[in-house]
Amino acid sequence: MDVMGDKATLFETGRFVQPSGEEPTRDEAAEAAEEARRRLHAEAGDVESMSVLGAMLLRRGDLDGAEPQLRAATAAGDRAAANNLGVLLHQRGYPDEAAGWWRIAAVAGSAAAAHALGRHHRERGDEPAAEYWLRQSAEQGHALGAYALADLLEHRGDANAGQWMRAAAERGHREAAYRLARALDRRAGEGEAGADNGVGAETAAGAAETEEAEQWYRQAAARGHRRAALHLGAILERRGELKEAGRWYLTSAKDGEPRAACALGFLLRDAGDTESAAVWWLRAAQDGDGNAANALGALHAERGETQTAERWYRAAMDAGDDNGAYNLGLLCAEQGRTAQAEQWYRRAAYAGHREAANALAILLLQGGDTAGAEPWFSKAAEAGSVDAAFNLGILYAGRGEDRVALRCYEQAAAAGHTEAALQVGIARLREGDEAAAERHLRCAAGGGSAEAAYRLAAVLDARRPAVSEHELGESSLHTKTECEEWYERAASQGHRRAQVRVGMLAAARGDVVEAARWYRIAAEAGSRNGAFNLGLLLAREGSEPEAAVWWQRAADAGHGRAALRLALVYARRGELAEGQRWADRAVALGPAEVTGRAGRLRDALREELSA
């Protein structure tokens, strides 16, 4: 009879599985009644009942009871019984005899037996025979056979592996669905990397593969595949669908996946639930997840519990996570334990940790070991550390090797380093390449560099039509230009020269209040030009005594024009000696035009004092 042969399947472990036409779980009483009915019919010579009864006993682990039933059904030509007899003998430790019965069942058309026979041959290293029987199983639509064939072909590097992996996935094999998703995911990732490197990969194709990968992850995860649930959670998290991502991470974590528990911890931390995050990190760390151990270490370090933090960093390191050694180095460096910090940085750096190599180089540089720092900066930069490339540029610039420094800055700038982009912009300005300078200054300014915003504004400012020199109190109403917006951005970030310039532009518009506000901010931050201009503004508004206070602050900081203004104030008040003192100061400070005027005023005051 062929009924059972059409329905019987096997687990990958070789254990018998409930025929797919029946319910996977049954009420014990109903199963006992079914067994009694089948036994009665088997005793009456019904071959199908012998086969089914043997399968039931085999599933229950009653090998002694199952064997005579299966042998009797097999002798009567039942291929499902032959297949299951092979399973029984395999479990008893007679693989060659099992293979004989599987061959009989497979020749009779049992896809499950062909799968089992193919696996038997593969375990013995006979790949041609394994492929033959697995192909027989797969071509009959057997999911396990398709998966085993795909695995064999993939191991050999055969391009046809993918089609059989897809076939197994489409037939409901969860591991096949997961592996198909991983392959699509990797191809999509390689496509994105190719596009970033200018290879011209089709981003639309990559997006389609990512979408298909997600569908297969979902299929595998829905069938209880914990790693598929982990990867599905990661996709959803990248897309910003945090609630659903958390549900899949939780599903995977509860099934014992430590990486999912770790990821769930980070989601909870970002949501502000640090205590729950710590629970999942602890669970993951105890299962050997180094990333979770590092997260626990960082959590305790933030709380000032350095000994506990160190213990978890060491646990991360023991789990093979080089970040553990790097974090230990950071912890020691914060505590001033330089020798220990160097030791841990070196350990991580020798293991290929690029940020540890950069940190080690900085530590050596701070200790005056420039020669020792340079190779570590180079190693970190070659490994892709943007900070190391920038630091290497600083090192070369300090030696006067400007061209080499510029190459390092360009490498870091290309990777998005703000300060490196600023340095490249400054270098291009020196070379007269204004277009390249503007491009890099825009990148740096957009990245938050106040100095870059100021220099970009100055470049744009220089292109504006020439106007007469700013005269305080003169109204010049106009719409804000792009350069003014960049000046204001730099000024709002505390850039003193930008604050002075914003004040000057406000004064040019006739907005005295706004001008005074920016001059005062700059002056109070230590800008001598801000103090001088604030003094001019106050003097024009009739507040000369307060103006003199700001001019004195500017003059004390080395502002020659402020010193000259003070000399004039004291001369008008009749305080000739004080006026002469400030005139002397103005002569010393300059610039040339101030020196000439201050010298004439000083001489006049001297003559009047000696008269």
C-alpha positions as a printed NumPy array, in Angstrom:
array([[  0.   ,   0.   ,   0.   ],
       [  1.239,   3.491,  -0.873],
       [ -0.793,   5.73 ,   1.436],
       [  1.788,   6.119,   4.199],
       [  4.634,   6.359,   1.727],
       [  3.101,   9.472,   0.253],
       [  2.781,  11.188,   3.616],
       [  5.701,  10.114,   5.833],
       [  8.513,  12.636,   6.487],
       [ 11.653,  12.795,   8.621],
       [ 13.271,  15.359,  10.872],
       [ 16.815,  16.388,   9.927],
       [ 17.915,  14.332,  12.927],
       [ 16.506,  11.194,  11.338],
       [ 13.636,  10.816,  13.803],
       [ 10.207,   9.881,  12.553],
       [  7.671,  12.675,  12.237],
       [  3.9  ,  12.483,  12.41 ],
       [  2.513,  12.097,   8.878],
       [  1.512,  15.49 ,   7.559],
       [ -2.046,  14.377,   6.823],
       [ -2.78 ,  13.967,  10.543],
       [ -2.861,  16.439,  13.412],
       [  0.577,  16.952,  15.034],
       [ -0.867,  16.657,  18.549],
       [ -3.726,  14.47 ,  19.686],
       [ -5.639,  13.816,  22.848],
       [ -4.023,  10.921,  24.683],
       [ -7.299,   9.046,  25.06 ],
       [ -8.112,   9.378,  21.383],
       [ -4.607,   8.27 ,  20.462],
       [ -4.887,   5.24 ,  22.72 ],
       [ -8.19 ,   4.344,  21.087],
       [ -6.682,   4.762,  17.627],
       [ -3.746,   2.555,  18.618],
       [ -6.081,  -0.142,  19.909],
       [ -8.116,   0.002,  16.686],
       [ -4.974,  -0.197,  14.53 ],
       [ -3.628,  -3.107,  16.607],
       [ -6.865,  -4.987,  16.166],
       [ -6.791,  -4.512,  12.403],
       [ -3.059,  -5.342,  12.256],
       [ -3.665,  -8.643,  14.047],
       [ -6.301,  -9.306,  11.426],
       [ -3.614,  -8.859,   8.733],
       [ -4.334,  -5.267,   7.574],
       [ -1.033,  -3.992,   6.122],
       [ -1.855,  -0.302,   6.42 ],
       [ -2.716,  -0.752,  10.108],
       [  0.586,  -2.594,  10.666],
       [  2.436,   0.324,   9.075],
       [  0.54 ,   2.984,  11.022],
       [  0.818,   1.074,  14.317],
       [  4.552,   0.613,  13.774],
       [  4.895,   4.342,  13.111],
       [  2.952,   5.2  ,  16.282],
       [  5.121,   2.933,  18.416],
       [  8.29 ,   4.244,  16.769],
       [  7.275,   7.788,  17.499],
       [  6.667,   6.868,  21.133],
       [ 10.129,   5.266,  21.359],
       [  8.864,   1.692,  21.663],
       [ 11.353,   0.211,  19.2  ],
       [ 10.784,  -3.38 ,  20.264],
       [  7.053,  -3.089,  19.708],
       [  7.421,  -1.138,  16.449],
       [  9.936,  -3.402,  14.698],
       [  7.774,  -6.521,  14.109],
       [  4.885,  -4.378,  12.861],
       [  7.122,  -2.479,  10.451],
       [  8.862,  -5.628,   9.214],
       [  5.526,  -7.284,   8.559],
       [  4.196,  -4.266,   6.658],
       [  7.445,  -3.955,   4.723],
       [  7.309,  -7.613,   3.722],
       [  3.844,  -6.882,   2.355],
       [  5.251,  -4.103,   0.154],
       [  4.421,  -0.958,   2.194],
       [  7.119,   1.589,   1.298],
       [  6.294,   3.877,   4.243],
       [  6.929,   0.932,   6.557],
       [ 10.232,   0.257,   4.789],
       [ 11.218,   3.88 ,   5.303],
       [ 10.276,   3.817,   8.974],
       [ 12.008,   0.485,   9.48 ],
       [ 15.149,   2.178,   8.188],
       [ 14.643,   4.922,  10.771],
       [ 14.226,   2.339,  13.53 ],
       [ 17.367,   0.454,  12.544],
       [ 19.318,   3.702,  12.295],
       [ 18.265,   4.524,  15.846],
       [ 19.337,   1.068,  16.981],
       [ 22.804,   1.671,  15.533],
       [ 22.583,  -0.359,  12.311],
       [ 23.062,   2.34 ,   9.642],
       [ 24.001,  -0.018,   6.802],
       [ 20.946,  -2.211,   7.306],
       [ 18.836,   0.989,   7.617],
       [ 20.233,   2.187,   4.297],
       [ 19.16 ,  -1.071,   2.668],
       [ 15.538,  -0.567,   3.682],
       [ 15.674,   3.116,   2.708],
       [ 16.904,   2.061,  -0.732],
       [ 13.96 ,  -0.326,  -1.111],
       [ 11.517,   2.427,  -0.1  ],
       [ 13.241,   5.031,  -2.256],
       [ 13.198,   2.811,  -5.33 ],
       [  9.505,   2.302,  -4.643],
       [  9.056,   6.084,  -4.797],
       [  9.352,   7.256,  -1.164],
       [ 10.74 ,  10.798,  -1.159],
       [ 11.357,  10.623,   2.592],
       [ 13.418,   7.442,   2.175],
       [ 15.394,   8.984,  -0.692],
       [ 16.194,  11.929,   1.583],
       [ 17.3  ,   9.648,   4.412],
       [ 19.412,   7.559,   2.024],
       [ 21.03 ,  10.685,   0.566],
       [ 21.991,  11.873,   4.031],
       [ 23.355,   8.428,   4.854],
       [ 25.697,   8.581,   1.842],
       [ 26.777,  12.125,   2.59 ],
       [ 27.693,  11.201,   6.158],
       [ 29.989,   8.553,   4.674],
       [ 31.568,  10.978,   2.224],
       [ 29.979,   9.507,  -0.902],
       [ 28.808,  12.817,  -2.379],
       [ 27.823,  11.54 ,  -5.866],
       [ 25.479,   8.939,  -4.336],
       [ 24.215,  11.504,  -1.828],
       [ 23.432,  13.972,  -4.61 ],
       [ 21.624,  11.329,  -6.665],
       [ 19.242,  10.314,  -3.87 ],
       [ 18.742,  13.825,  -2.514],
       [ 17.879,  15.006,  -6.006],
       [ 15.346,  12.16 ,  -6.298],
       [ 13.756,  13.34 ,  -3.048],
       [ 13.861,  17.029,  -3.95 ],
       [ 12.357,  16.521,  -7.389],
       [  9.403,  14.749,  -5.777],
       [  8.716,  17.921,  -3.779],
       [ 10.202,  16.791,  -0.459],
       [ 11.196,  19.901,   1.533],
       [ 13.897,  18.159,   3.57 ],
       [ 15.332,  16.61 ,   0.44 ],
       [ 15.444,  19.98 ,  -1.326],
       [ 17.167,  21.555,   1.676],
       [ 19.725,  18.765,   2.039],
       [ 20.465,  18.93 ,  -1.703],
       [ 20.89 ,  22.721,  -1.519],
       [ 23.236,  22.341,   1.441],
       [ 25.341,  19.772,  -0.431],
       [ 25.532,  21.894,  -3.586],
       [ 26.33 ,  25.047,  -1.601],
       [ 29.151,  23.203,   0.156],
       [ 30.589,  22.418,  -3.278],
       [ 30.077,  25.985,  -4.52 ],
       [ 27.503,  24.894,  -7.101],
       [ 25.463,  27.798,  -8.505],
       [ 22.31 ,  25.634,  -8.509],
       [ 22.241,  25.519,  -4.709],
       [ 20.101,  28.668,  -4.579],
       [ 17.218,  27.265,  -6.591],
       [ 16.907,  24.239,  -4.305],
       [ 17.229,  26.371,  -1.171],
       [ 14.38 ,  28.49 ,  -2.513],
       [ 12.371,  25.358,  -3.334],
       [ 12.813,  24.064,   0.223],
       [ 11.831,  27.457,   1.639],
       [  8.732,  27.605,  -0.537],
       [  7.771,  24.163,   0.787],
       [  7.904,  25.443,   4.357],
       [ 11.416,  24.492,   5.501],
       [ 12.261,  27.151,   8.093],
       [ 16.046,  26.743,   8.033],
       [ 15.97 ,  27.015,   4.243],
       [ 13.867,  30.185,   4.544],
       [ 16.409,  31.605,   6.991],
       [ 19.424,  30.739,   4.837],
       [ 17.737,  32.107,   1.717],
       [ 17.027,  35.343,   3.603],
       [ 20.647,  35.557,   4.767],
       [ 21.914,  35.093,   1.194],
       [ 19.585,  37.843,  -0.086],
       [ 20.587,  40.078,   2.813],
       [ 24.287,  39.636,   2.074],
       [ 23.789,  40.348,  -1.637],
       [ 21.844,  43.49 ,  -0.828],
       [ 24.625,  44.573,   1.554],
       [ 27.288,  43.923,  -1.066],
       [ 25.256,  45.955,  -3.56 ],
       [ 25.099,  48.909,  -1.177],
       [ 28.839,  48.683,  -0.544],
       [ 29.438,  48.558,  -4.295],
       [ 27.285,  51.628,  -4.836],
       [ 29.182,  53.484,  -2.072],
       [ 32.467,  52.58 ,  -3.744],
       [ 31.296,  53.818,  -7.113],
       [ 30.863,  50.356,  -8.621],
       [ 27.447,  51.365,  -9.915],
       [ 25.402,  48.56 ,  -8.361],
       [ 21.663,  48.699,  -8.886],
       [ 20.257,  50.135,  -5.679],
       [ 16.713,  49.23 ,  -6.797],
       [ 17.754,  45.562,  -7.07 ],
       [ 19.341,  45.791,  -3.64 ],
       [ 16.136,  47.209,  -2.185],
       [ 14.121,  44.396,  -3.785],
       [ 16.476,  41.782,  -2.304],
       [ 16.206,  43.405,   1.126],
       [ 12.418,  43.327,   0.883],
       [ 12.416,  39.667,  -0.192],
       [ 14.888,  38.803,   2.583],
       [ 12.497,  40.338,   5.103],
       [  9.651,  38.151,   3.811],
       [ 11.714,  34.978,   4.226],
       [ 12.889,  36.058,   7.676],
       [  9.237,  36.515,   8.598],
       [  8.361,  33.048,   7.316],
       [ 11.194,  31.415,   9.249],
       [ 10.566,  33.489,  12.385],
       [  6.852,  32.626,  12.32 ],
       [  7.919,  28.967,  12.419],
       [ 10.023,  29.559,  15.524],
       [ 13.465,  30.213,  14.01 ],
       [ 15.12 ,  32.389,  16.648],
       [ 17.936,  33.756,  14.48 ],
       [ 15.425,  34.713,  11.789],
       [ 13.464,  36.596,  14.451],
       [ 16.702,  38.355,  15.463],
       [ 17.476,  39.502,  11.913],
       [ 13.875,  40.505,  11.293],
       [ 14.018,  42.634,  14.431],
       [ 17.226,  44.268,  13.176],
       [ 15.626,  45.152,   9.815],
       [ 12.603,  46.659,  11.532],
       [ 14.793,  48.591,  13.962],
       [ 16.801,  50.124,  11.098],
       [ 13.512,  51.142,   9.507],
       [ 12.384,  52.816,  12.717],
       [  9.586,  50.329,  13.474],
       [ 10.795,  49.885,  17.029],
       [  7.649,  48.409,  18.558],
       [  7.502,  45.471,  16.142],
       [ 11.287,  45.097,  16.266],
       [ 11.046,  44.774,  20.031],
       [  8.413,  42.041,  19.724],
       [ 10.627,  39.943,  17.455],
       [ 13.681,  40.54 ,  19.621],
       [ 11.632,  39.411,  22.62 ],
       [ 10.462,  36.275,  20.787],
       [ 14.029,  35.414,  19.818],
       [ 15.426,  36.239,  23.255],
       [ 12.866,  34.046,  25.004],
       [ 13.925,  31.209,  22.696],
       [ 17.478,  31.611,  23.997],
       [ 19.144,  33.871,  21.405],
       [ 21.622,  36.051,  23.383],
       [ 22.126,  38.573,  20.552],
       [ 18.391,  39.256,  20.536],
       [ 18.402,  39.738,  24.306],
       [ 21.276,  42.191,  23.889],
       [ 19.489,  44.1  ,  21.102],
       [ 16.302,  44.199,  23.164],
       [ 18.334,  45.688,  26.003],
       [ 19.539,  48.523,  23.762],
       [ 15.976,  49.223,  22.599],
       [ 14.797,  49.423,  26.197],
       [ 17.721,  51.652,  27.169],
       [ 16.963,  54.039,  24.316],
       [ 13.353,  54.122,  25.491],
       [ 14.56 ,  55.17 ,  28.948],
       [ 13.988,  51.839,  30.72 ],
       [ 17.537,  51.184,  31.913],
       [ 16.546,  48.696,  34.582],
       [ 14.751,  46.375,  32.141],
       [ 17.605,  46.802,  29.691],
       [ 20.047,  45.618,  32.353],
       [ 17.939,  42.483,  32.945],
       [ 18.18 ,  41.455,  29.289],
       [ 21.842,  42.407,  29.024],
       [ 22.539,  40.253,  32.084],
       [ 20.725,  37.335,  30.499],
       [ 22.653,  37.764,  27.237],
       [ 26.002,  38.273,  28.974],
       [ 25.512,  35.117,  31.049],
       [ 24.959,  33.277,  27.756],
       [ 28.321,  34.543,  26.484],
       [ 27.359,  37.675,  24.547],
       [ 30.333,  40.051,  24.726],
       [ 28.379,  43.058,  23.474],
       [ 25.895,  42.703,  26.327],
       [ 28.742,  42.383,  28.819],
       [ 30.22 ,  45.618,  27.462],
       [ 26.836,  47.315,  27.77 ],
       [ 26.599,  46.226,  31.418],
       [ 30.12 ,  47.479,  32.002],
       [ 29.267,  50.874,  30.514],
       [ 26.098,  51.049,  32.607],
       [ 27.998,  50.426,  35.839],
       [ 30.779,  52.813,  34.791],
       [ 28.199,  55.584,  34.328],
       [ 26.971,  54.892,  37.86 ],
       [ 30.513,  55.147,  39.204],
       [ 30.65 ,  51.419,  40.019],
       [ 34.061,  50.968,  38.429],
       [ 34.895,  47.577,  39.944],
       [ 31.667,  46.044,  38.641],
       [ 32.217,  47.746,  35.288],
       [ 35.707,  46.285,  35.081],
       [ 34.365,  42.827,  35.881],
       [ 31.901,  43.001,  32.993],
       [ 34.491,  44.392,  30.6  ],
       [ 36.702,  41.428,  31.475],
       [ 33.743,  39.1  ,  30.858],
       [ 33.305,  40.686,  27.424],
       [ 36.973,  40.152,  26.706],
       [ 36.727,  36.509,  27.817],
       [ 33.808,  36.118,  25.412],
       [ 36.119,  37.161,  22.576],
       [ 34.91 ,  40.75 ,  22.252],
       [ 37.901,  43.064,  21.757],
       [ 35.767,  45.998,  22.857],
       [ 36.172,  44.651,  26.374],
       [ 39.919,  45.37 ,  26.358],
       [ 39.33 ,  48.757,  24.715],
       [ 36.729,  49.709,  27.331],
       [ 39.06 ,  48.585,  30.1  ],
       [ 41.652,  50.942,  28.61 ],
       [ 39.162,  53.813,  28.617],
       [ 38.204,  53.053,  32.212],
       [ 41.834,  53.025,  33.357],
       [ 42.618,  56.214,  31.41 ],
       [ 39.709,  58.022,  33.106],
       [ 41.104,  56.972,  36.47 ],
       [ 44.592,  58.177,  35.579],
       [ 45.995,  54.624,  35.48 ],
       [ 48.016,  55.326,  32.352],
       [ 50.197,  52.218,  32.406],
       [ 47.195,  49.897,  32.705],
       [ 45.317,  51.875,  30.037],
       [ 48.237,  51.432,  27.655],
       [ 48.315,  47.71 ,  28.394],
       [ 44.621,  47.235,  27.549],
       [ 44.764,  49.498,  24.503],
       [ 47.709,  47.479,  23.192],
       [ 45.863,  44.213,  23.705],
       [ 42.83 ,  45.448,  21.751],
       [ 44.994,  47.158,  19.115],
       [ 47.022,  44.004,  18.452],
       [ 43.702,  42.202,  17.979],
       [ 42.818,  44.688,  15.235],
       [ 40.652,  47.149,  17.185],
       [ 41.183,  50.371,  15.239],
       [ 39.839,  52.776,  17.885],
       [ 42.067,  51.139,  20.475],
       [ 45.033,  51.717,  18.137],
       [ 44.035,  55.382,  17.842],
       [ 43.633,  55.714,  21.625],
       [ 47.002,  54.035,  22.19 ],
       [ 48.657,  56.457,  19.759],
       [ 47.098,  59.44 ,  21.555],
       [ 48.304,  58.088,  24.893],
       [ 51.831,  57.663,  23.542],
       [ 51.744,  61.129,  21.98 ],
       [ 50.674,  62.662,  25.285],
       [ 53.647,  60.942,  26.878],
       [ 55.992,  62.501,  24.309],
       [ 56.537,  59.291,  22.303],
       [ 55.856,  60.681,  18.826],
       [ 57.794,  57.912,  17.103],
       [ 55.764,  55.264,  18.91 ],
       [ 52.454,  57.012,  18.216],
       [ 52.853,  57.367,  14.456],
       [ 52.646,  53.666,  13.437],
       [ 49.544,  53.157,  15.586],
       [ 47.851,  56.182,  14.029],
       [ 48.751,  54.774,  10.608],
       [ 47.455,  51.313,  11.459],
       [ 44.18 ,  52.696,  12.788],
       [ 43.75 ,  54.982,   9.778],
       [ 44.388,  52.113,   7.357],
       [ 41.747,  50.104,   9.204],
       [ 39.242,  52.914,   8.624],
       [ 39.454,  55.027,  11.782],
       [ 38.49 ,  58.545,  10.733],
       [ 39.8  ,  60.061,  13.966],
       [ 43.155,  58.351,  13.47 ],
       [ 43.474,  59.735,   9.943],
       [ 42.78 ,  63.224,  11.3  ],
       [ 45.222,  62.785,  14.183],
       [ 47.867,  61.549,  11.778],
       [ 47.335,  64.738,   9.779],
       [ 47.909,  66.82 ,  12.905],
       [ 51.091,  64.847,  13.58 ],
       [ 52.484,  65.51 ,  10.094],
       [ 51.398,  69.154,  10.169],
       [ 53.314,  69.61 ,  13.418],
       [ 56.438,  68.394,  11.611],
       [ 55.889,  70.801,   8.746],
       [ 55.002,  68.001,   6.299],
       [ 51.955,  69.874,   5.006],
       [ 51.373,  67.831,   1.84 ],
       [ 51.311,  64.53 ,   3.729],
       [ 49.13 ,  66.108,   6.401],
       [ 46.699,  67.317,   3.735],
       [ 46.347,  63.784,   2.328],
       [ 45.452,  62.514,   5.796],
       [ 42.954,  65.329,   6.285],
       [ 41.4  ,  64.551,   2.898],
       [ 41.027,  60.875,   3.859],
       [ 39.268,  61.808,   7.094],
       [ 37.166,  64.506,   5.401],
       [ 35.976,  62.028,   2.771],
       [ 34.654,  59.886,   5.631],
       [ 32.77 ,  62.843,   7.112],
       [ 35.218,  64.162,   9.724],
       [ 34.182,  67.772,  10.377],
       [ 37.492,  69.187,  11.597],
       [ 39.379,  67.426,   8.808],
       [ 37.069,  69.023,   6.246],
       [ 37.817,  72.402,   7.853],
       [ 41.567,  71.847,   7.552],
       [ 41.222,  70.85 ,   3.895],
       [ 39.108,  73.948,   3.285],
       [ 41.734,  76.198,   4.898],
       [ 44.497,  74.562,   2.84 ],
       [ 42.545,  75.065,  -0.386],
       [ 41.979,  78.707,   0.507],
       [ 45.725,  79.154,   0.936],
       [ 46.241,  77.572,  -2.482],
       [ 43.668,  79.882,  -4.072],
       [ 41.26 ,  77.058,  -4.978],
       [ 38.15 ,  78.812,  -3.732],
       [ 35.661,  76.331,  -5.235],
       [ 37.263,  73.34 ,  -3.482],
       [ 37.627,  75.392,  -0.303],
       [ 33.95 ,  76.312,  -0.321],
       [ 32.924,  72.678,  -0.851],
       [ 34.899,  71.471,   2.157],
       [ 33.921,  74.425,   4.321],
       [ 30.276,  73.711,   3.611],
       [ 30.754,  70.095,   4.717],
       [ 32.499,  71.177,   7.908],
       [ 30.001,  73.948,   8.639],
       [ 27.114,  71.555,   8.053],
       [ 28.787,  69.179,  10.498],
       [ 28.704,  71.824,  13.212],
       [ 32.085,  73.562,  12.962],
       [ 31.725,  77.212,  13.993],
       [ 35.116,  78.082,  12.485],
       [ 34.082,  76.546,   9.164],
       [ 30.788,  78.459,   9.217],
       [ 32.701,  81.704,   9.833],
       [ 35.247,  81.046,   7.074],
       [ 32.52 ,  80.009,   4.643],
       [ 30.644,  83.212,   5.433],
       [ 33.846,  85.199,   4.843],
       [ 34.326,  83.518,   1.429],
       [ 30.741,  84.353,   0.451],
       [ 31.07 ,  87.836,   1.938],
       [ 34.082,  88.585,  -0.258],
       [ 31.979,  87.915,  -3.368],
       [ 29.373,  90.504,  -2.52 ],
       [ 29.44 ,  93.827,  -4.364],
       [ 31.775,  96.343,  -2.737],
       [ 30.076,  98.742,  -0.309],
       [ 31.374, 101.671,   1.643],
       [ 33.006, 100.981,   4.99 ],
       [ 30.514, 100.488,   7.785],
       [ 29.697, 103.68 ,   9.638],
       [ 27.924, 103.244,  12.95 ],
       [ 24.503, 104.84 ,  13.021],
       [ 24.14 , 104.667,   9.242],
       [ 21.026, 102.773,   8.099],
       [ 21.395, 100.243,   5.296],
       [ 18.285,  98.087,   5.111],
       [ 18.578,  94.876,   3.116],
       [ 17.524,  91.235,   3.113],
       [ 19.835,  88.788,   4.861],
       [ 22.217,  87.027,   2.505],
       [ 23.547,  83.484,   2.79 ],
       [ 26.829,  84.751,   4.177],
       [ 24.971,  86.545,   6.994],
       [ 23.129,  83.328,   7.837],
       [ 26.45 ,  81.483,   8.153],
       [ 27.889,  84.32 ,  10.261],
       [ 24.877,  84.034,  12.545],
       [ 25.218,  80.259,  12.793],
       [ 28.866,  80.613,  13.804],
       [ 27.987,  83.433,  16.2  ],
       [ 25.28 ,  81.364,  17.886],
       [ 27.915,  78.652,  18.435],
       [ 30.117,  81.124,  20.313],
       [ 32.518,  82.188,  17.542],
       [ 33.712,  85.629,  18.69 ],
       [ 34.799,  87.024,  15.318],
       [ 31.482,  85.912,  13.852],
       [ 29.658,  87.634,  16.724],
       [ 31.489,  90.886,  15.972],
       [ 30.694,  90.563,  12.28 ],
       [ 26.999,  89.905,  12.982],
       [ 27.008,  92.994,  15.183],
       [ 28.546,  95.048,  12.365],
       [ 25.966,  93.807,   9.861],
       [ 23.142,  94.608,  12.295],
       [ 24.556,  98.093,  12.774],
       [ 24.728,  98.518,   9.001],
       [ 20.997,  97.728,   8.873],
       [ 20.396, 100.357,  11.522],
       [ 19.517,  97.778,  14.198],
       [ 21.542,  99.316,  17.035],
       [ 20.   ,  97.127,  19.739],
       [ 20.894,  93.912,  17.914],
       [ 24.369,  95.224,  17.143],
       [ 24.98 ,  96.114,  20.786],
       [ 23.761,  92.682,  21.897],
       [ 26.247,  90.828,  19.68 ],
       [ 29.12 ,  93.211,  20.47 ],
       [ 28.492,  92.721,  24.18 ],
       [ 28.365,  88.913,  23.859],
       [ 31.668,  88.95 ,  21.975],
       [ 33.275,  91.436,  24.371],
       [ 32.26 ,  89.481,  27.456],
       [ 33.748,  86.363,  25.833],
       [ 37.086,  88.199,  25.485],
       [ 36.878,  89.739,  22.006],
       [ 38.827,  93.   ,  21.917],
       [ 37.162,  93.985,  18.624],
       [ 33.78 ,  93.345,  20.203],
       [ 34.689,  95.544,  23.156],
       [ 36.021,  98.306,  20.855],
       [ 32.93 ,  98.291,  18.622],
       [ 30.613,  98.236,  21.624],
       [ 32.47 , 101.292,  22.914],
       [ 31.982, 103.067,  19.553],
       [ 28.269, 102.25 ,  19.617],
       [ 27.832, 103.494,  23.174],
       [ 29.776, 106.66 ,  22.427],
       [ 27.552, 107.415,  19.428],
       [ 24.55 , 106.887,  21.681],
       [ 25.957, 109.409,  24.191],
       [ 27.274, 106.947,  26.784],
       [ 30.965, 107.876,  26.639],
       [ 31.81 , 106.881,  30.254],
       [ 30.546, 103.326,  29.63 ],
       [ 32.236, 103.375,  26.239],
       [ 35.543, 104.171,  27.935],
       [ 35.129, 101.087,  30.145],
       [ 34.912,  98.857,  27.083],
       [ 37.711, 100.679,  25.264],
       [ 39.943, 100.13 ,  28.264],
       [ 39.14 ,  96.443,  28.245],
       [ 39.991,  96.317,  24.521],
       [ 43.174,  98.37 ,  24.977],
       [ 44.319,  96.148,  27.844],
       [ 43.911,  93.222,  25.433],
       [ 46.189,  94.966,  22.878],
       [ 43.77 ,  96.969,  20.718],
       [ 45.626, 100.054,  19.448],
       [ 42.563, 101.98 ,  18.234],
       [ 40.898, 101.521,  21.612],
       [ 44.001, 102.947,  23.313],
       [ 43.889, 105.965,  20.975],
       [ 40.194, 106.522,  21.749],
       [ 40.977, 106.473,  25.467],
       [ 43.786, 108.971,  24.955],
       [ 41.329, 111.313,  23.204],
       [ 38.719, 110.871,  25.96 ],
       [ 41.204, 111.757,  28.702],
       [ 42.61 , 114.667,  26.649],
       [ 39.104, 116.141,  26.296],
       [ 38.547, 115.742,  30.015],
       [ 41.768, 117.611,  30.703],
       [ 43.456, 114.554,  32.235],
       [ 46.565, 115.165,  30.151],
       [ 48.922, 112.757,  31.922],
       [ 46.452, 109.885,  31.6  ],
       [ 45.833, 110.855,  27.992],
       [ 49.599, 110.845,  27.319],
       [ 49.895, 107.389,  28.916],
       [ 47.225, 105.916,  26.641],
       [ 48.721, 107.687,  23.625],
       [ 52.06 , 106.012,  24.391],
       [ 50.206, 102.712,  24.613],
       [ 48.524, 103.32 ,  21.229],
       [ 51.886, 104.109,  19.598],
       [ 53.264, 100.823,  20.874],
       [ 50.257,  98.788,  19.758],
       [ 49.711, 100.213,  16.246],
       [ 48.828,  99.649,  13.483],
       [ 50.765, 102.204,  11.444],
       [ 47.976, 104.748,  10.977],
       [ 47.168, 104.564,  14.7  ],
       [ 50.844, 104.923,  15.572],
       [ 51.092, 108.163,  13.533],
       [ 47.967, 109.732,  15.002],
       [ 48.751, 108.61 ,  18.54 ],
       [ 52.331, 109.93 ,  18.203],
       [ 51.113, 113.387,  17.197],
       [ 48.59 , 113.423,  20.036],
       [ 51.23 , 112.312,  22.541],
       [ 53.615, 115.057,  21.413],
       [ 50.89 , 117.683,  21.697],
       [ 49.953, 116.535,  25.177],
       [ 53.617, 116.498,  26.217],
       [ 54.097, 120.091,  25.036],
       [ 50.997, 121.195,  26.86 ],
       [ 52.098, 119.437,  30.039],
       [ 55.573, 121.077,  29.856],
       [ 54.232, 124.546,  29.07 ]])
